[in-house]
Amino acid sequence: MTIRNLRLTADGADMHVIVSDPRTASSNVTIQNDLIENTDAFGINSPSFADHDWLVQGNTIRNTGETGVTFRGSGFRVTGNTIQSTGRHPGEAAHGIYAKGPGAQVIGNVIDGFDSSGVSIRYQGAVVRSNVISNGPIGVSYFQEQDATDGSAIVAYNRIYDVTSAGIFLDDSSAERFAVANNTIRMSGGSGLNLHRVKALTLANNLVTGDFEKYAVLLRLPSGPYLEHSNLWFPGSVYADGARGVGNLAVDPRLDRTLAPRKGSPVIDAGLAVRGLGYHRSCDGKAFSYCGKAPEIGAVERR
């Protein structure tokens, strides 16, 4: 089924604009290039764990009382959408995108104005990459569901700014391994990274700056393998549970208004091409591609 090039609205009513049947399985659904707006409920709601293989792409979703896009099924790809002003309904912990199923791909979205998290993930194997997230409490969050199985998640190349609690928040997890790499975070309070104890953690090439309540980074060591390399924290201190990073910087990153490094910025060629994450020296503009002798620190590679 395909829903494409339509204007879809609830005209302010308390109803979801697009919703699947929770008693059945909806598969191979494409929702593309639509305007979805003005509801006191969800913009897009897939409540069935049996739903799978949805593509939500290129839509504008705005003015929702609850979360903009929420789903429980598997194989969901939410890419290239603009999601604005979610969580207007009083008392709702609403997100821009709520990924409550395994294997979610949340890539290249612009999310602005939300009540809780820009992107919230709950199950294994999520990829949250190359999003621009602003104006809310938490940029990207993870909370483990009780029935989650072991997996590996990637949170990378996101630009997160003007958030007040955490840029990236990882709750305790006995199941999930995380690679948190090449994110640029500018805070307006809170902590840039608030990372609880997870199964394994790679923390590389991230840039955290802005105004902090106390710490730029709050970090608990994972229960398993840990790599911390070539991050920049400025200004502010770091609370790290015994961790000592390698090659970290604590200097002004010299960013422009788009959070890209200016000419002469200390982040240029200062990162690490972490083995296993797919870094390649091709300067092709794709994730994990770099142009100079090493990746930049942060989400933007200067050409």
C-alpha positions in Angstrom: 0.0 0.0 0.0 1.2 3.5 -0.8 0.0 6.9 0.5 1.8 9.6 -1.5 1.6 13.3 -2.3 -1.5 14.0 -0.1 -2.5 16.6 2.5 -3.8 14.6 5.5 -5.3 16.4 8.5 -7.4 15.7 11.6 -8.4 19.3 11.8 -7.5 19.4 15.4 -9.5 16.3 16.4 -8.2 13.7 18.9 -7.6 11.1 16.3 -4.5 9.6 14.5 -4.0 10.8 10.9 -2.6 7.4 9.7 -3.0 4.3 11.9 -2.8 0.5 11.2 -5.1 -2.2 12.8 -3.5 -3.5 16.0 -5.1 -6.9 15.5 -3.5 -7.6 12.1 -0.2 -7.3 10.3 0.4 -4.4 7.9 3.4 -4.9 5.7 5.2 -3.2 2.8 3.5 0.2 3.5 5.0 3.3 1.9 4.0 6.8 3.3 5.8 9.3 1.1 5.8 13.0 0.4 2.6 13.8 2.4 1.7 16.7 4.6 0.3 15.2 7.8 -0.8 17.8 10.4 -3.2 19.2 13.0 -4.1 16.3 15.3 -4.4 16.0 19.1 -3.2 12.4 18.7 -0.4 10.8 16.6 0.6 11.7 13.1 1.5 8.1 12.1 0.8 5.2 14.5 1.7 1.6 13.8 0.6 -0.2 17.1 1.0 -3.8 16.0 4.1 -5.8 16.7 3.3 -7.8 13.6 3.6 -4.8 11.3 6.8 -4.8 9.3 8.7 -3.2 6.4 7.2 0.3 6.4 8.9 3.2 4.6 8.0 6.6 6.0 9.9 9.1 3.7 9.9 12.7 2.7 6.8 13.7 4.7 6.1 16.9 6.7 4.5 16.0 10.0 3.5 18.9 12.2 1.3 20.1 15.0 0.5 16.8 16.7 -0.8 16.4 20.3 1.2 13.2 20.7 4.3 11.7 18.9 4.8 12.5 15.3 5.7 8.9 14.1 5.4 5.9 16.4 5.7 2.2 15.6 6.1 -1.3 17.2 6.9 -3.5 14.3 10.2 -4.4 12.6 12.0 -3.2 9.6 10.7 0.4 9.7 12.6 3.0 7.8 11.9 6.6 8.7 14.0 8.8 6.4 14.1 12.4 5.2 11.0 13.7 7.0 10.4 17.1 8.6 8.7 16.7 12.0 7.7 19.9 13.8 5.8 20.7 17.0 4.9 17.4 18.5 3.6 16.8 22.0 1.2 19.7 22.2 -1.3 17.6 24.2 -0.8 18.5 27.9 0.7 15.7 30.0 1.9 13.5 27.1 5.5 12.4 27.0 5.6 12.8 23.2 8.5 12.3 20.9 9.3 13.3 17.3 9.9 9.6 16.4 9.1 6.7 18.8 10.9 3.5 17.6 9.3 0.8 19.7 10.4 -2.1 17.5 13.6 -3.8 16.4 15.9 -2.9 13.5 14.6 0.7 13.2 16.4 3.0 10.7 15.9 6.7 11.5 18.0 8.6 9.1 18.2 12.1 7.7 15.1 13.6 9.4 14.7 17.2 10.7 12.9 17.2 14.0 12.2 20.5 15.8 10.0 21.1 18.8 9.0 18.1 20.9 7.9 17.3 24.5 10.3 14.5 25.4 12.8 13.1 22.9 13.5 13.9 19.3 14.1 10.2 18.7 13.4 7.5 21.3 14.4 3.9 20.7 13.5 0.8 22.7 14.6 -2.3 20.9 17.8 -3.8 19.4 19.6 -2.9 16.3 18.5 0.7 15.7 20.4 3.1 13.4 19.8 6.8 14.3 22.0 8.7 11.8 22.3 12.1 10.1 19.3 13.7 11.8 19.0 17.3 12.8 17.2 17.6 16.2 16.4 20.7 18.1 14.2 22.4 20.7 13.2 19.8 23.3 14.5 18.1 26.4 16.5 15.1 24.9 17.8 14.7 21.4 18.1 10.8 21.2 17.2 8.4 24.0 17.3 4.7 24.6 15.3 2.7 27.2 15.4 -1.1 27.1 12.1 -3.0 26.9 11.8 -6.1 29.1 11.6 -8.5 26.1 14.5 -6.9 24.2 17.2 -9.3 22.9 20.9 -8.7 22.3 21.8 -6.3 19.6 24.0 -3.4 18.4 22.8 0.1 17.8 24.5 3.0 16.1 23.9 6.7 16.9 26.0 8.7 14.6 26.4 11.9 12.6 23.4 13.6 14.3 23.4 17.4 14.8 21.5 18.1 18.1 21.1 21.6 19.5 19.1 23.7 21.9 18.1 20.7 24.0 17.8 21.2 27.7 18.3 17.8 29.4 20.6 15.6 27.3 21.8 15.4 23.8 22.0 11.6 23.9 20.7 9.6 26.8 21.3 5.9 27.2 19.6 4.1 30.1 21.0 1.0 31.7 20.9 -2.0 29.3 21.9 -5.6 29.8 21.4 -6.4 26.1 22.4 -3.6 23.8 25.9 -2.6 22.5 26.2 1.0 21.3 28.4 2.9 18.9 28.0 6.6 19.5 30.1 8.4 16.9 30.5 11.7 15.1 27.6 13.5 16.7 27.6 17.3 17.2 25.7 18.5 20.3 25.1 22.0 21.5 23.3 22.1 24.8 21.1 24.7 26.5 21.4 23.1 30.0 21.7 19.5 31.2 24.5 17.3 29.9 25.6 16.7 26.4 25.9 12.9 26.9 24.2 11.0 29.7 25.3 7.4 29.3 24.4 4.8 31.8 25.8 1.3 32.0 25.2 -0.6 28.7 26.6 -3.9 27.4 29.4 -2.4 25.3 30.2 1.1 24.2 32.3 2.8 21.5 32.4 6.6 22.0 34.4 8.3 19.3 34.6 11.6 17.4 31.7 13.3 19.2 31.6 17.0 19.8 29.8 18.4 22.8 29.6 22.1 23.5 27.2 24.8 24.8 25.8 25.5 28.3 25.7 22.7 30.9 24.1 22.5 34.3 27.3 20.8 35.7 28.9 18.2 33.4 29.3 18.2 29.7 29.3 14.4 29.9 28.0 11.9 32.4 29.4 8.4 31.7 29.2 5.1 33.4 31.5 2.4 32.1 29.8 -0.4 30.2 29.7 -4.0 31.5 31.7 -5.2 28.5 34.1 -3.7 25.9 34.7 0.0 25.9 36.5 2.4 23.5 36.7 6.2 24.0 38.7 8.1 21.5 39.0 11.5 19.9 36.0 13.4 21.4 35.8 17.1 22.1 34.1 18.4 25.3 34.0 22.2 25.6 33.5 23.8 28.0 32.5 22.0 31.2 33.8 19.1 33.1 33.2 15.3 32.7 32.0 12.9 35.2 33.4 9.5 34.1 33.1 6.3 36.0 36.8 5.5 35.9 37.1 6.0 32.2 40.1 7.8 30.6 39.7 8.6 26.9 42.5 8.8 24.4 43.0 11.8 22.1 40.2 13.9 23.5 40.2 17.7 23.2 38.9 20.4 25.5 39.1 23.5 23.2 36.7 25.8 21.4 35.6 23.8 18.3 35.0 27.0 16.3 31.7 26.1 14.7 29.5 28.2 12.4 25.7 28.6 12.9 25.0 25.3 11.2 27.3 23.5 13.6 29.9 22.9 10.9 33.6 23.5 11.6 35.0 26.8 10.4 38.3 26.9 8.5 41.1 26.3 11.0 38.8 24.5 13.5 40.7 22.0 15.7 38.2 19.3 14.9 39.4 19.0 11.3 41.2 15.6 10.7 41.3 15.1 14.5 39.0 12.0 14.7 39.7 8.3 14.5 38.6 5.9 11.8 37.3 3.3 14.2 37.7 -0.2 12.9 34.4 -1.9 12.3 32.2 1.1 11.7 32.8 1.5 8.0 34.9 4.6 7.8 36.4 5.1 4.4 38.5 7.9 2.9 36.4 8.8 -0.2 35.0 12.2 0.5 31.7 11.1 -1.0 29.4 12.8 1.5 28.0 9.6 3.0 28.1 8.6 6.6 31.6 7.4 7.8 33.2 8.9 4.7 36.0 11.4 5.3 38.0 13.8 3.1 41.4 14.4 4.8 43.9 12.2 6.6 41.3 11.3 9.3 37.6 12.0 10.0 36.5 15.3 11.6 35.3 15.3 15.1 31.6 16.0 15.0 28.8 15.4 12.5 30.0 17.6 9.6 32.9 16.6 7.4 34.5 19.7 5.9 35.4 19.3 2.2 
